[in-house]
């Protein structure tokens, strides 16, 4: 009986641009990675209008740490990322205001886990450099997209119901990720 492969399959022998796209796709077309990134972006804009800018250095540090640690982890990081995304979305949905410390810890954790999941199953420096760059860019873009859309909504419609609506979106993201985590954990056990 064959076992499931957990590593992303990146194209071998592709050109530089295609390798970059392959790396980006590992984050942007995987709900396991994309939903936590969007959840973090939403939390950042609910925290403060400049949340993404304030947290970006933490995201980069988390991505770099994930790059270094990825060969040492196993498939457990996949449900862990989804659960961390659910926790982040829950914080965004339930807490009217977020502290700087909780925001920074969530950002560092999700950045680390996103990179670990994207590179899980691959040895250190096994892939072409454009693949790594694509993963870094897509992971940052996923967070920036969530933060940017939320900030745009808050700035264009400065009404109380918009903030409430974004918290409802966060609750849906939390619910989706909890269901995903349940399915992932059930398939492991």
Buried (B, 14 or more C-beta within 10 A) or exposed (E): EEEEEEEBEBEEEBEEEBBBBBBBBBBBEBEBBBBBBBBBBBBBBBBBBEBBEBBBEBBBBBBBBBBEBBBEBEBEBBBBBBBBBBBBBBBBBEBEEBEEEBBBEBBBBBBBBBBBBBBBBBEEEEBBEBBBBBBBBBBBBBBBBBBBBBBEBBEEEEEEEBBEBBBEBBBEBBBBBBEBBEEBBEEEE
